[in-house]
């Protein structure tokens, strides 16, 4: 009987609406439609990173109407994107932070060679064919993030007397890091853009979850004992976290 009811519920449930996109200046934003049975009208907002448009769609409203609503909301979207500073692309001439220090992206007219950062000069040199600059720089940033986060995780695991299974680097939209019950650590590659003490805190936070998979007083005591910059790092993430999500890789 329960199986039959679930089958009927799936049969009458509205089908999800296929996503779309909208170009705002040089940026292509995803448009995600979300059905909501209690919604009385179409509602539009930007996600926390400013890279996607989220549209709440009431029951019975078509995708075509939701798309038209999104297009008519273009001036509002443009204003919100401008207020957030717009997205930063991994292209020559643009500036991105690396370990909290602003660097200019410069293309090196050589086919071979490795991406190299010069913090003293504030420049990241990217060799290769011009169309490959964004991909090569993104690979460099993700590799640097994994190296720094692995080193920090190993250090804190030793101090806290715990061990983990593996580390994964992703582009998480809502979390800077996570720890699974099976001991797997996952981090956002964008932490390499933040000051080093911020990356260090996130590593301490997730490694501490290997001992306390909660946010109890015991958990925070463990973090603060080993990471005195925790409060400072949390404040930075709250104030500047959206800036590193403006970087489009």
Secondary structure, 3 states (H helix, E strand, C coil): CHHHHHHHHHHHCCCCCCCEEEEECCEEEEEEEEEECCCCCCEEEECCCCCEEEEEEECCCCHHHHHHHHHHCHHHHHHHHHHCCCCEECCCCCEEEECCEEEEEEEECCCCCCCEEECCCCEEEEECCHHHHHHHHHHHHHHHHHHHHHHHHHHHHHHHCCCCCEEEEECCCCCCEEECCCCEEEEEHHHHHCCHHHHHHHHHHHHHCCCCCCCCHHHHHHHHHHCCCHHHHHHHHHHHHHHHCCEEC
